[in-house]
Amino acid sequence: HAVAQRGFCPAEPMQASARVRLLLRSWRPQRGLVTAVRGTAPAAAVARASEPVPLAALGSLIERIRAQGEAPKEAIDYMVDTLGQLQQAHLDREALLKRSWSDESFEQGEAGNDGKIEEFERELVALLRGSSKGLSDGVVLGNALDLAGAYKKNYKLEKAEAVLLRCTRNAEERGGAWTVKYLNHLSQVRMKQARNAEALEMMYEMESLASFPLEERGASEFYETLYRNMSCALRSLSREDEAALYFMKMVEASRLHKPALDWMDLWELGILIANRAFHSERWSEFYRAREILAEALRLQQAVEPNELILRAKVLSNLGQCYLATGEHDEADRHYSEAYSLFERTVGKRSPLFGMQTWACGNLRFAQGKFEEALTFFGEALYVEVTKDGLSVSEMTKLMDQMLLSLHESSARMKESSMDNCTEPIRRSFETLNEDPRWEQLEPTVELAILSHKMALVHVAARWESSQVRRAAARCSERSVEILQCSLDHPHAAQLLRQAELVHDSLFAHSRERPPVMAERRPGQNAFPVG
């Protein structure tokens, strides 16, 4: 908003109004019209004439002057053209500042949130149909950027990225505040895609574009948001010292427009200190950071009681701090509330819910409640296989935790209990097998490892149906096939030997094992089975 306000300085319409007044001096106006521009006018009238004229009033004034028939045609034409330019600039400014879609709370559950997004999409389509300029039209471009922000907020990252990349040329052609708004949305999409280095580069570009001083009107709010995001990006890259530096720059900027740190500042501060203290094992600082997070939660509940998603995020961070110190009851209390809030506001397919149910699984695993952990891990896996962009690394981490949980619980778990706690895992596998994106993934060694572990989970979960057995065999075969074609990888030969042993032992009867396609090389590491 600060950059946008600066990009469309109120001086522009005032200057245009001054040019109009100069034209009006070229003829003698009738009594009662534009008298404020005469040299003999009272001081109060001159002061009023120096104020910006509303566009609607300016249009009416031009029509009144035209009706008098005394103004030169050249003057009338110039005023009409100038008014049109001012009106377009006003529409463009309003479109640039528009953020009503991305500011939507989106707390109506999955179906309600999707319905709201569809409503916004229809509005943008109507704007596109009504404009002959497409994204060259400032109103259309502003609404497109706002829709990208709404997509981003709902973790519809592929749609957000597609819209933003389509807007690239038009935003860059306009430059200034438009470029900053475009980069702001795209950098946040990159962060949600775990492409944090790219996001940080965009933020550095935004910082270089924003050359106005902190003291300028509205500038401190812009810098506060930018520096907060940069601190978060640096923290995600484990550059804690630089993150602390930008946090302090954020604090300096915020002092110009608010008297003290608010709850969000305390939240960021608590996370920053907790991360640094945990890794350096400075426990007194860690406990102090936890107190700061608790205070942030208290203030958030008092100041913004209806912001449930933000509250759930703070609850999750606080629960994580209790889990880190082995205080499982307190961790469970905070995690459970966060889980319920995310389930109610964003639904069980949102990455926000996936993050939280994974955290709950980690807690149950730490408590030795492996059956419950499996259910939470299965819910997290379902989010991974339905969200925008399949992440091989994230799914592999989940496979490791599932295999450990199955190993720890299988001896004492009854068949019916096993079916119940692994049902979310089975549903996730079935969904993934029907997804064309799964077959389209690049055949890397990492994908081979994931496929192998998925086959092991199928077996360890003791699913007996023929359909499940075929799916497990296909995962195992895929692992072998990829490794056979990846023998230039330093560890592929050793991995392939182990994958073949597992496949021959468990799935040889399901389908003939693919033939070896290349000469093997000695490997160094054993197959990572978690």
N, C-alpha and C positions, 0 to 999 in steps of 0.2 A: 504494500500500500504506500509506503514511504517513497519508494522509487517511482511509482506510478504518479503520485501527487506531484513529485518534482518534475516528471517528464511532461506534465500538462499544467504548467505554472499558470495561475490566474492572471499573470501579466499579459498573456497572449490575447484573451478577449478584451482586456482593458486597452491594449494597444490598438486593436482593431476598432474599438469604439472611438478612440481618439482620431483615427483616420477618417471615420465616418463624420465626425464633428468638423474636421477640416473641410470636407466636401460641402457640408451644410453651410459653411461660411461663404461659399461661392454664390449664394443667392440670398436675398432678403426674406427670411421666413415670416409667415403671417403671425400676427399677434397671438401669443399663448403657446407657440410651438418652438421648442428648442431654445428658449430664451436664456438658458443657463450658459450658453456658449458665448454670449455677447460680453464684450469687455466691461459694460456698465452693470452687469448683473450683480446682485448682492452676493456677499461671500458665502452665505449658506447655500445659495443656489449653485454656485461654482463647485462647492464641496460635493453637493449631490450629483452634479454632472460628472465628477471624477470617479464615482462609484460604478462598478460593472453593471451593465444593463442586462436583465434576464432576456434570454433568447426570444421567448414568446413576446415580451414587451417590445423588443427590438423589431420583430417582424411586424407587429401592429403599427409601430411608428413609421416603418417604411411604407406600409400601405396607406397610412394617413397622408404622408408626404406625396405619394404618387397621386392620390385622389385630388390633392390641391392643384395639381397640374403646373406648378411653378418651378419644380426642380428640374435641372437638366437631365436628359435621358441617360447620359454617361454616368452621372452621379447615382441615379436609381439603379442602373445595371450593376455598377460597382458595389453598391450596398447589398443588392440581392445576392451577388456572387459571394461577397464576404460573409453574409449571413449563412449561406449554404455551407461554406467552409467551416464556420464556427459550429454549426449544427452537427456536421460530420465529425469534427474533432470532439464534440461533447459525447456523441454516441460511441466513438472509439475509446474515449476515456472511461466511460461507464462499462464498456465491454472488457477493458483491461482490468478494471477493479473488480469485476464480477467474480464472486466466489461462493455464491449461494448454494451451488450444487456440491462443491467440495467441502463446504462447511456443514452440510447436512450431518446430523448425528449418526444416522445409520445404526439404530439400536432396536429395530423392529423384528429381529430374527432374520434368518436366511431368506425366506420367501418375501417378507416385507421389504427387506433391503434390495432384493433383486427387482421387485416391482417398482421401487423408487428409481432405480437405475434405468429401467425400461422407459419410465416416464420422461426422464431427462433425455434419453436417446431420441425419443419421438420429437421432443422439442427442437433438438439440434437438426434432425432431418427436415423439419418444417422450415427452419431458418435456411438450410441449404437449398431447399426447393424454391424459396422465395428470393434468393439472391443469384444474380448472374455472375458474380465475381468469385464465388466459392470462398476459400480460405483467405483470399486477398481482401475480402470484406472484413473490416475490423470487428464488427459485431459477431460474425460467424467464427472468426479466429478466437475471440475472447471466450465464447461459449464452448468451443472445442477444447481449449485449454482447461476450462472449468470442468468439463466432462472427464478429461484425463485425470484431474485431481480426484473426482468422485470414484473413478475406476481404481485409482491407486489406494484410496482409503479402504476400499472393499477387497483389496489384494487381487483384483482382476488385472494382473500386471502385464499380461500379453496385450490386452486391449488398450491399457494405458500407454504402453510403449508404442503400439501401432499408431495411435492418434497423435502422440507427441512427435514421432518421426515424420509423420505426414505434415505436421505444422512447422517443421524445422526451417524450411526456406522462407516461409512467410514471416515467422517471428524474427529471423535474422535480418530480413529486408527492412523491417520496421525498426529494429535495433532498440537500444536503450532499455526502457522498462519492460518491453515485450520480451526481449532476449533474457532478461533476468527472471521473469516469471516462467518462461519456458524451461530455462536451466534449473530453476528451483523444483519444478515438478519432475523433470527427468532425473535429477540427482536423487530425489527421494525414491523414485522407482528403482534406480540402480541399487540403492541401499537395501530395499526390500528384496531385491534379487541376489543379495550377498555379493554384489559387485562394488565393494566399498571403495576400492582405489579409484575406479572411474567416477564414482559419486564425488569423491573428494576433489578430483581434478576440476569438476564442474563448479564446485563451491569456490575453489580458488579463482576460477574465471569470474564468478559472480562478484567476489571480493574486489577483483581488479576493475570491474566495470563500475562498481559503486565508489566513485571518487569524491563524493560530497562529504563534508565534515559531519561529525556526530551531532554538532550543535544545531544543524539545520532542522527545520520543522519536520517531524516525522521520521528523521533519519535514525534516531536511536532505536526505535522499534524494529526497523529493518535490520540493523546491525545485530540487535539482540537475537533475533530469530536465526540469522545467518551464522553467527558465532556458536549458538547452541547446536545447530545442525553439524557444524564443522567439528565441534568437540565430540559429538556422538559418533561421527564417522571415524575420527582418529581413535577413539576408544575401541571401536569395533575392529580396528587394525592393530590393536595392542600397542598403540603409540600413546601410552598413558601420560607422559610428561607434556607432549604437545597438546593432548586433550585438556589437560589442566590449564595450559596457557590460554587456549581459546575459551575455556570456561571463565577465566578471569576477565578476558576481553568482553565476554558477554555480560558479566556483572557490571563492568565499567559503563557499558552502553546502557544498561537498564537503569542505572542510577539517575539518568537524565529525565526519566518519565515515570518512575515509581519510587516510593520512599524506602522500600525494603524488599528483600527477596520474597517472592511469592512461593506457593506450594510447589509449582513446577520447577523453580530454581532449586529448592531444597531437594526435590526428587533427583534432579541431575547431579547435584552435589553429593548426595548420599551414595548414588551408584558409583560415581567417580572415586570417592574415598574408599568405599568398600572394595572395589576391584584392586586398587593399589595396595590397600592394607592386607587383603587376603593373599595376594601373590608374594608379598614380602613378609607375611606372617607377623604383622604388627597388630596383635589382637585387640589392644586397647583402642586403637584407631578404628578397627573393624566394628567393635561394639558401639563406638560413637557414631559411625556411619549408619548403623542400624537404627539408632535413636533418631537420627535426622530423617531417615525414611519413614519412621513411625509418625514423626511430626508432620511430614509432608502428607501422609495419608489422612491424618486428623484434619489438617487444613483443607485438603481437597474435599472431604466429606462435608465440611462446614460451608465452604465458599462455592463449590460447584456440585451440589448433591445429586444433580441429574446427569452428570457426566459419568456414566457407569463404565464405559470402556476404559477410560483413563484410570478410574478407581481400580478396576481389575488389574491393570498393568502394574500399578504401585503395589497392590496386594501380592502379586506374583513375585516382584522383586524382593519384597520383605520376607515372603516365605522362603525364597532362595537363600537369604541370609541366615535364617534359622536352620535350614537344611545343612548349610555349610558347617555349622557348629554342632550338628547332631541333635538339635532340639526338635525332635520330630513332631511332637504334639502341636507346638506353635506353628511349625511349618505346615502341618496338615490343616490347621484352622485357617490360615491365610490362603493356602492353595485351594482349599475347598470352596471358599467364597469366590475366589477369582474364577474357578472352573464354572460355578453356577452363573456368574455374571456373563462370562463369555458365551456360554451355551444359550443363555436367554437373549443376548443382544446381537450376536453375529452368527450363531448357528454352528453346527458340528462339522462343517466343511471349510470353515475359515482358518487360515494359517494362525490367527490369534488363538483360536480354540486349540489347534494342533500343538502350538507351543506350550499351552497350559496343560493339556492332557499328557504330553510327554513329560513335563515337570512332575505331574502327579505320579506317573509311572516310576520316575527316578526316586521319588520319596518312598513309594511302596517297596521298591527294590532295596533301598537302604534299610527299611524296616524288616526285611526278610519276608514280606508278603508277596511272594512271587506270582501267585495266581492273580491277585488284583493288579499287579504290575503288568501282566500280559494283556489284560483288558485295556488298560490305558495306552500301552504301546500299540495295540491294534487300532485304537481310535486315532492315534497320531499317524500311523501308517496310512489310514484311510484319507486323512487330509493330504498327505504327501502324494498319493496316487491320483487325487482329484484336483489338486490345485494347478495353477498355471505353471508349467515347466516342471518336468520330472527331475528330481535331484538324486543322482546315483549315490553321492556321498552321504546324504541324509538317510536315505533308505538303508544303506549299508550299516550305518550306526544303529539303526533300529533293529536290523537283523541280528547284530551282535548281542544286543540287550535281550532280545527275544530268545535266542539260543541259550544264553546263560540262565534266563528265568525258567525255560523249559527243562533244562538240565537239573536245576535246583528243586523243581516242583514235581517232576514226572513220577518219581518213585512213590510219593505219597498221595498223588492225585488220582481220584477215581475217573473212569471214562466219561461219565456225565459232566463232572466238574471241568474236565479238560475241554469238552465241547463248548461249554458255556463261556469259559474265560478266553478261548481262542476264536470265538465266533467273529469278533471284529477283524482279526487277522485274516481269516478265511475270506470274509467279504472283501477285504482290501485286495487280496490276491486275485479274486474273481474279477473285480473291477479293473485291475491292472491288465489282466490277460485279454480283456475285451477292448482295451484302449489302443488304438493304432500307434500312438506315440511310443508305446513300449517297444514295439518291433522296429521303430524308426530310430532308436537311440544309436549313437555311434558305437561300433563294436570295439570298445577299449578293454584293456586288462581289468580296469576297475569295474566295468559292467560284467565281465566274466566272474569276478569275485562275488559280486552281488547275486548273480544268477545261481552260483553254487550255494551260497548261504540260504537263498530262498528255497532251494531244493531240500536242504537240510532241515529248515523250519517245517516244511511239509511233512517230512518223515518224523521229526521229533514231536509234532503235534498229534501224531497217531490218527490222522484222517484216513479213513479206509475206502472211501468211494473211488470207483474206477476213474471218474473224471478228475478228481484231485490227484490221483496217482499219475495220470497222464500229464497233468500240468507240472507236477514235480519233475517228471522225467524230461519234459521239454526244457525246463530251467537248467537241468544238469547237462543236457545235450548242448544247449546254447553256450554254456560255460566252456565245454570242451571244444566246440567249434571255434569260438573266438580265440581261445588260447592256441589252438593249432595254427591260426593265422597270425599270431603275435609273437613268434619265437625270437624276434629281434629284441624283445623286451628282456632285460637282464634276469628277471625272475620267472619268466613265462614257462620255461621247461619244467622247473620244479613244481610250479603250480599246476601245470598240465598233468604231470604224473599223479598227483594227489586227486585231481578232479576225475581222472580216468578210473582210479581205484574206487572212488566213491560211486561213480556211475556204474561200473561193472558189478559192484557188490549189491547195489540197491535197485538199479533200474534196467539191468541188462535184458530182463525178460520183457520189458515194456516195448523196447524198440532196439534194433541193432545199433551198436555204438558206431559213430562216424569213424571212418578210417583216419589214421594219422596222415596229415598232409605235408609234413616237413620233418626234417631231421631235428631231433631234440638237442638242446644244449644243457649242460649242467647248470642248476640254479643254486641260489644261496639261501633263500628263506623258505620256511615251511608255509603251507597255505594258511592264511589267517582265518580261523573259524570263529573268532570272537571269544 
